[in-house]
Amino acid sequence: MEKLKVILDWFPNTNHTGYLLAQKRGWFEEAGLDVEICGEVHGEMEMHGGDFVCGPEIAMLECMNRGIGMTAVAVMTQKCDSGIVSLKEAGITRPRELEGKRLTHWSPEWFHKAMRRVVEKDGGDYDKISLVNLDVGDIVATLGNVADATWVYENWENQVLLEAGKEINYFNLGDVDPIFDFCAPAMAASHQVLKERPEAVRKFLAVLDRAYQCVAADPEGTVLEVRDMMPADATDALLIRSQKHLAPILLDENGHWGRISDLRWNRMADFLVETGVIEKRMDNEYTNEFLPR
């Protein structure tokens, strides 16, 4: 059995249902793979000793720029499902309305370059936003208390807030500026596993393609099948609503999971070079070579 370790970008949630389903049904084992899946809230992306790590394209490029040997090998959704959420009472319906409000942020420079572009494109002043350094684990406890707005994935935090009876405002960043329909969440592989065990990588991605096709076809059934691997405090209703939200954007036009769009990747990568977040574009930033053809 080939041992592989996967580091999720957060605790297991509906973005990761394909991974969990493949493990639950024994499909990794059938492919000769012994897969360990680790998930936790962490602020800065690293390999954390894994063969694969999940996260946004921006963080991956920043890691590559720091000399961490990784290449993106799959994207989890064919549209970036992220944006800014706030409680309705905060009155934030567009980027410029973040002025005078508290926005949580992560430490890396890319966060500020990205958010500055969004706010300024909408006619706002990023410097008038009160920034709160926090990697949010509990969105309900955060909004209205320590912060007014947070950059989230719509499939999870929005659903958690709605389940808690909160009225919210939300805008998808890609709808404000196409650059922000980038590859997130995505998955990168270490250069070591790509070089030394390429067939194991192909088998792993083939299993995930199979699993996510099942999730797209039956979001309710598949998410309930792995509900014991999801956060214990998530209700069945939340999980079903979240998975149904994701189902239409999991697969590409050919019905397959994981394929990285040149346009989506390159727009953001070029922006990061232009703004000085990374020094230059690099070879082997991403590849579709290991996905099923």
Salt bridges, closest charged atoms under 4 A:
GLU2 OE1 - ARG197 NH1 3.17
ASP9 OD1 - HIS16 NE2 2.72
GLU30 OE1 - ARG210 NH1 3.74
ASP34 OD2 - LYS3 NZ 2.75
GLU46 OE2 - ARG66 NH1 3.21
ASP51 OD1 - ARG197 NH2 3.21
GLU62 OE2 - ARG66 NE 2.84
ASP81 OD1 - HIS245 NE2 2.84
GLU109 OE2 - LYS113 NZ 3.80
GLU120 OE2 - ARG116 NH1 3.36
ASP122 OD1 - ARG94 NH2 2.63
ASP127 OD1 - ARG116 NH2 2.81
ASP148 OD1 - ARG102 NH2 3.03
GLU154 OE1 - HIS245 NE2 3.86
GLU163 OE1 - ARG241 NH2 3.20
ASP177 OD2 - ARG117 NE 2.51
ASP177 OD2 - LYS121 NZ 3.64
ASP181 OD1 - ARG264 NE 3.44
GLU199 OE2 - ARG202 NH1 3.00
ASP209 OD2 - HIS256 ND1 2.81
GLU220 OE1 - LYS244 NZ 3.63
GLU225 OE1 - ARG25 NH2 2.79
ASP228 OD1 - LYS24 NZ 2.64
ASP236 OD1 - ARG227 NE 2.95
ASP252 OD2 - ARG259 NE 3.90
ASP270 OD1 - ARG281 NH1 2.76
GLU285 OE1 - ARG281 NH2 2.68
GLU289 OE2 - ARG202 NH2 3.17
